[in-house]
C-alpha cells in the first residue's frame, strides 16, 4: 500500500508541475493584467494548499507504514507507550 501511495504522490507532483505550466500559459493569454493578477494569486494559493496536503498525506503514510496500529489506537497512545 505504501509503495503504491508514494507512486501516487510522485505522479501528483508531476501532474501539478504540468498543470502549473498550463495555467501559466493560460494566464498569459488573459487580456486584462488585473484578471491575470487575481487568477495568479488564487492559483498560487491553490498550489500551496495542494503541496501542503500532499506533504501531510506523505507524513501520514510514513507514520502508518512504521506504526500501522496508530490508525486504530491513535498517535497519542503510541507516544505514551514509548
C-alpha positions in Angstrom: 0.0 0.0 0.0 2.8 2.5 0.9 4.7 1.9 -2.3 1.5 2.5 -4.4 0.7 5.6 -2.4 4.2 7.0 -2.8 3.9 6.4 -6.6 0.6 8.3 -6.5 2.1 11.2 -4.6 5.0 11.4 -7.1 2.5 11.2 -10.0 0.6 14.0 -8.3 3.7 16.2 -8.1 4.4 15.6 -11.8 0.9 16.4 -12.7 0.9 19.5 -10.5 4.0 20.8 -12.3 2.5 20.2 -15.7 -0.7 21.9 -14.6 1.2 24.8 -13.3 2.8 25.2 -16.7 -0.5 25.0 -18.5 -2.0 27.5 -16.1 0.9 29.9 -16.7 0.3 29.8 -20.4 -3.4 30.3 -19.9 -2.7 33.3 -17.7 -0.5 34.9 -20.4 -3.5 34.8 -22.8 -5.8 36.7 -20.5 -6.5 40.2 -21.8 -6.5 42.2 -18.5 -3.5 42.4 -16.3 -5.9 42.7 -13.3 -7.5 39.4 -14.3 -4.1 37.8 -14.6 -3.1 39.1 -11.2 -6.2 37.8 -9.5 -6.0 34.4 -11.1 -2.3 34.1 -10.4 -2.8 34.9 -6.7 -5.6 32.3 -6.5 -3.6 29.7 -8.3 -0.5 30.3 -6.2 -2.7 29.8 -3.1 -4.3 26.7 -4.5 -0.9 25.2 -5.4 0.5 25.9 -2.0 -2.5 24.2 -0.4 -2.2 21.2 -2.6 1.5 21.0 -1.7 0.6 21.2 2.0 -2.0 18.5 1.5 0.5 16.2 -0.3 3.1 16.8 2.5 0.5 15.9 5.2 -0.6 12.8 3.4 3.1 11.8 2.9 3.7 12.2 6.7 0.6 10.2 7.5 1.7 7.4 5.1 5.1 7.3 6.7 3.6 7.2 10.1 1.2 4.4 9.2 3.9 2.4 7.4 6.1 2.5 10.6 3.2 2.1 13.1 0.1 0.6 11.4 -1.6 0.2 14.8 -1.7 4.1 15.1 -4.7 4.0 12.8 -6.6 2.2 15.5 -5.0 3.4 18.7 -4.1 6.9 17.6 -0.8 8.6 17.8 -1.1 9.8 21.4 -1.4 6.2 22.5 1.8 5.5 20.7 3.6 8.4 22.4 2.7 7.3 25.9 3.9 3.7 25.3 7.4 4.8 24.4 
